[in-house]
């Protein structure tokens, strides 16, 4: 870690126990807080998350003004479960409908800006288990109490379930093998972020409106790097919210995620899309292999790094916000 990132870590890293929800509520005033859960086939977990947030941070403590599940085309009962638990469910295709949607988590996050009205927007993954509301108020509180901050990311331990065993760490394989090396090599100022790929973070709308959004799994790295460029490291912080339990994906899914993250980083290092030293575009395809009794079988996935422009530049954005308020 560089001296700059080390000093930032000491100044801008807190544990949730150091923060005060009461102080955040006192500072909130007329600031509106929106919480967004991007969801795709998460019927088994989304209800508990929504129910906890509504009970603890809407009814008992009025921190959240808007609780939205952005459904990316679920084929299970995600939408019904979320609505019964107390969320406003918005279909991704119904937001900015004049723009055909593309698959991906980043696409859902980008469109959610047009489906919400909060001055502060917090994102929470919909596959979390044993959910604690600290994941939301821990990232929102610093934004309400410190006007110099624009972006706050959660950090946590990530246990890895291995059959009947639960390892205390090891659940962040893409982080450790791809994202952290990339960040340390090319953006060492950001090396102090413990969980750069965390799906739980909060930011001011005025910042999010100005950022491009990678449509897929590169969205977290893209937002982190672009926030650094736009507002600088001192406007960024992280909060330790404890332990994150969630469903783990298989190696092929993680490989596709890693490739999207690498392409997102590549696009910020070389905006023209050229491969360094070669002068031609990076291939947007990832070939992976499975094996059975008849031999190896190749499967090629399209990992094209599509991105949405800053949403403030999109015709219809402000009108959509007014309709969703």
C-alpha positions in Angstrom: 0.0 0.0 0.0 1.3 3.4 -0.9 1.8 6.1 1.8 -1.2 8.0 0.3 -3.6 5.0 0.4 -2.3 4.1 3.9 -3.0 7.6 5.2 -6.4 7.5 3.6 -7.2 4.1 5.2 -6.5 5.6 8.6 -8.6 8.7 8.0 -11.5 7.3 6.0 -12.1 3.7 7.4 -14.5 3.3 10.2 -16.3 0.4 11.9 -20.1 0.6 12.2 -19.6 0.7 16.0 -17.9 4.0 15.7 -20.9 5.5 13.9 -24.2 6.7 15.3 -27.5 6.0 13.6 -29.1 8.6 15.9 -26.6 11.2 14.7 -27.3 10.3 11.1 -31.1 10.7 11.7 -30.5 14.1 13.3 -28.4 15.2 10.4 -30.8 13.8 7.8 -33.1 16.7 7.8 -34.9 16.8 4.4 -32.4 14.6 2.7 -34.1 11.8 0.9 -32.5 8.3 1.1 -33.3 5.6 -1.5 -32.3 2.0 -1.2 -32.1 -0.2 -4.3 -31.8 -3.9 -4.5 -31.0 -5.1 -8.0 -32.5 -8.6 -8.2 -32.6 -11.5 -10.6 -34.2 -14.7 -9.4 -33.6 -14.0 -5.7 -36.9 -15.2 -4.2 -35.2 -17.1 -1.4 -33.4 -14.1 0.1 -34.9 -10.8 -1.1 -38.0 -11.0 1.2 -35.9 -11.2 4.4 -33.7 -8.3 3.3 -36.7 -6.1 2.4 -38.6 -7.0 5.5 -35.6 -6.2 7.8 -35.0 -2.9 6.1 -38.7 -1.9 6.2 -39.1 -2.9 9.9 -35.8 -1.4 11.2 -35.1 1.6 8.9 -38.5 2.7 7.7 -40.9 2.0 10.5 -38.7 2.0 13.7 -36.2 4.5 12.5 -37.1 6.7 9.6 -33.8 6.6 7.6 -35.1 5.2 4.4 -37.6 7.2 2.3 -37.7 4.8 -0.7 -37.1 1.1 -0.8 -37.0 -0.3 -4.3 -36.3 -3.7 -5.8 -35.2 -3.3 -9.4 -36.2 -6.6 -11.0 -34.0 -7.6 -14.0 -36.5 -10.1 -15.5 -36.8 -12.7 -12.8 -38.6 -15.9 -13.8 -39.2 -17.0 -10.2 -41.3 -15.2 -7.5 -38.8 -12.5 -6.7 -41.1 -9.6 -7.5 -44.1 -11.0 -5.5 -41.9 -11.9 -2.5 -40.3 -8.4 -2.5 -43.7 -6.6 -2.9 -45.2 -8.6 0.0 -42.2 -7.7 2.2 -42.8 -4.0 1.6 -40.7 -3.0 -1.4 -41.8 -1.0 -4.4 -40.9 -3.4 -7.2 -39.9 -1.9 -10.6 -39.3 -3.9 -13.7 -36.1 -2.9 -15.4 -37.7 -2.7 -18.8 -40.3 -0.2 -17.5 -37.5 2.4 -16.7 -36.5 4.6 -19.6 -38.5 2.3 -21.9 -37.4 4.1 -25.0 -33.9 2.5 -24.5 -33.8 -1.2 -25.0 -32.3 -2.9 -21.9 -29.3 -5.2 -21.9 -28.6 -7.9 -19.3 -26.4 -7.1 -16.4 -26.2 -5.9 -12.9 -24.7 -2.5 -13.9 -27.7 -2.0 -16.3 -30.1 -2.4 -13.4 -28.1 0.0 -11.1 -28.0 2.6 -13.9 -31.7 2.4 -14.6 -32.5 2.5 -10.9 -31.4 6.1 -10.8 -34.4 7.0 -13.0 -36.7 4.9 -10.8 -35.8 6.6 -7.6 -35.7 10.1 -6.2 -33.3 10.1 -3.2 -30.5 12.6 -2.7 -28.5 9.6 -1.4 -28.8 6.3 -3.1 -27.7 3.0 -1.4 -27.3 -0.2 -3.2 -27.6 -3.7 -1.6 -27.2 -7.1 -3.3 -30.4 -9.2 -3.1 -28.6 -12.5 -2.4 -27.4 -11.8 1.1 -28.2 -14.2 3.9 -28.5 -13.4 7.6 -28.9 -9.8 6.6 -28.2 -7.0 9.0 -29.5 -3.4 8.5 -26.0 -2.1 9.3 -25.2 -2.9 5.7 -27.4 0.1 4.7 -27.2 2.6 7.5 -23.5 2.0 8.0 -22.8 3.3 4.5 -25.5 6.0 4.5 -24.6 7.6 7.9 -21.3 9.1 6.9 -22.9 10.8 3.9 -25.5 12.4 6.1 -23.1 13.6 8.8 -20.1 14.6 6.6 -20.8 16.9 3.6 -17.3 16.3 2.3 -18.0 12.7 1.4 -19.7 11.6 -1.8 -19.1 7.8 -1.9 -19.0 5.2 0.9 -18.4 1.5 0.4 -19.0 -1.3 2.8 -16.3 -3.7 3.9 -16.7 -7.0 5.7 -15.4 -10.5 6.2 -16.5 -13.0 3.5 -16.7 -16.6 4.8 -16.6 -19.4 2.3 -18.9 -22.4 2.7 -17.3 -25.7 1.8 -19.9 -28.4 2.2 -20.5 -28.6 6.0 -17.5 -26.4 6.8 -17.5 -22.7 7.0 -14.1 -21.1 6.5 -13.8 -17.6 8.1 -12.3 -16.2 4.8 -11.9 -17.1 1.2 -15.2 -15.9 -0.2 -13.7 -13.2 -2.3 -11.8 -15.1 -5.0 -12.4 -12.6 -7.8 -11.4 -9.8 -5.5 -8.1 -11.4 -4.5 -7.1 -12.9 -7.8 -8.3 -10.1 -10.2 -9.6 -6.9 -8.7 -7.1 -6.2 -6.0 -4.0 -6.9 -8.3 -5.5 -4.6 -11.0 -6.2 -1.8 -8.5 -2.8 -2.0 -6.8 -1.0 -2.0 -10.1 -2.9 0.8 -11.9 -4.8 2.8 -9.2 -2.7 2.4 -6.0 -4.6 5.3 -4.4 -7.5 2.9 -4.1 -5.5 0.1 -2.5 -7.0 0.9 0.9 -10.4 -0.4 -0.2 -10.7 -3.8 1.5 -13.7 -4.9 -0.6 -13.5 -3.1 -3.9 -16.2 -5.3 -5.4 -18.6 -4.9 -2.6 -22.2 -4.6 -3.8 -23.2 -2.6 -0.8 -22.3 1.1 -1.0 -24.0 4.5 -1.0 -23.4 7.7 -2.9 -24.8 11.1 -3.5 -27.1 11.2 -6.5 -25.2 14.2 -7.8 -22.1 12.0 -8.1 -23.9 8.9 -9.6 -25.6 11.0 -12.2 -22.2 12.0 -13.6 -20.7 8.5 -13.8 -20.8 6.0 -16.7 -22.0 2.6 -15.6 -20.6 -0.6 -17.0 -23.6 -2.8 -17.7 -22.2 -6.1 -16.3 -20.1 -7.2 -13.3 -17.4 -4.6 -14.0 -19.7 -1.9 -12.6 -18.2 -1.9 -9.1 -14.6 -1.4 -10.4 -15.8 1.1 -12.9 -17.6 3.3 -10.4 -14.7 3.1 -7.9 -12.1 4.3 -10.5 -14.4 6.9 -12.0 -15.4 8.3 -8.6 -11.7 8.7 -7.8 -11.2 10.6 -11.1 -14.2 12.8 -10.6 -14.2 13.7 -6.9 -10.8 12.5 -5.5 -9.9 10.1 -2.8 -10.8 12.3 0.1 -14.5 12.3 -0.9 -14.5 8.5 -0.6 -14.7 6.3 2.5 -15.4 2.7 3.7 -17.2 1.3 6.7 -16.7 -2.2 8.3 -20.2 -3.6 8.7 -19.3 -7.1 9.9 -19.7 -10.4 8.0 -21.3 -10.9 4.6 -23.0 -14.3 3.9 -24.2 -15.0 0.4 -24.5 -17.6 -2.3 -21.2 -18.5 -3.9 -20.9 -19.1 -7.7 -19.1 -21.8 -9.6 -15.7 -21.3 -11.1 -17.0 -20.7 -14.7 -19.3 -17.9 -13.5 -16.5 -16.4 -11.5 -14.3 -16.6 -14.6 -16.8 -14.6 -16.7 -17.1 -12.1 -13.9 -13.3 -11.7 -13.8 -13.1 -11.2 -17.5 -15.8 -8.4 -17.4 -13.8 -6.7 -14.6 -10.6 -6.9 -16.6 -12.3 -5.4 -19.7 -13.7 -2.6 -17.6 -10.3 -1.8 -16.2 -8.8 -2.1 -19.7 -11.3 0.5 -21.0 -10.1 3.0 -18.4 -6.4 2.4 -18.9 -6.7 2.5 -22.7 -9.9 4.3 -23.7 -9.4 3.5 -27.4 -9.8 -0.2 -26.7 -6.4 -1.1 -28.0 -4.3 -3.9 -26.5 -1.0 -2.4 -25.3 1.7 -3.0 -27.8 -0.6 -4.6 -30.4 -2.7 -1.8 -31.8 -5.9 -3.8 -32.2 -9.0 -4.3 -29.9 -9.1 -6.7 -27.0 -11.2 -9.8 -27.8 -14.7 -9.6 -26.1 -14.9 -13.4 -25.9 -14.0 -15.9 -23.1 -13.6 -19.6 -23.9 -13.9 -22.0 -21.0 -13.9 -25.8 -20.9 -15.7 -28.7 -19.4 -14.8 -32.3 -19.6 -16.7 -35.6 -19.6 -16.1 -39.1 -20.8 -15.9 -38.0 -24.4 -13.3 -35.3 -23.8 -13.1 -31.5 -23.5 -16.0 -29.3 -24.6 -15.4 -25.6 -25.3 -18.0 -22.9 -24.3 -17.5 -19.4 -25.4 -19.2 -16.5 -23.7 -19.6 -12.9 -25.0 -18.1 -10.6 -22.4 -18.4 -7.4 -24.3 -17.9 -4.5 -21.9 -21.0 -2.4 -22.7 -21.4 0.8 -20.8 -24.1 3.4 -20.2 -23.3 7.1 -20.3 -23.8 9.4 -17.3 -27.5 9.3 -16.8 -27.8 13.0 -16.5 -27.1 13.2 -20.2 -29.9 10.8 -21.2 -33.1 12.2 -22.6 -36.1 11.3 -20.5 -34.1 10.8 -17.2 -35.6 13.8 -15.3 -39.1 13.1 -16.6 -38.8 9.4 -15.5 -37.6 10.6 -12.0 -40.6 12.8 -11.7 -43.0 10.0 -12.6 -41.4 7.6 -10.1 -41.5 10.1 -7.2 
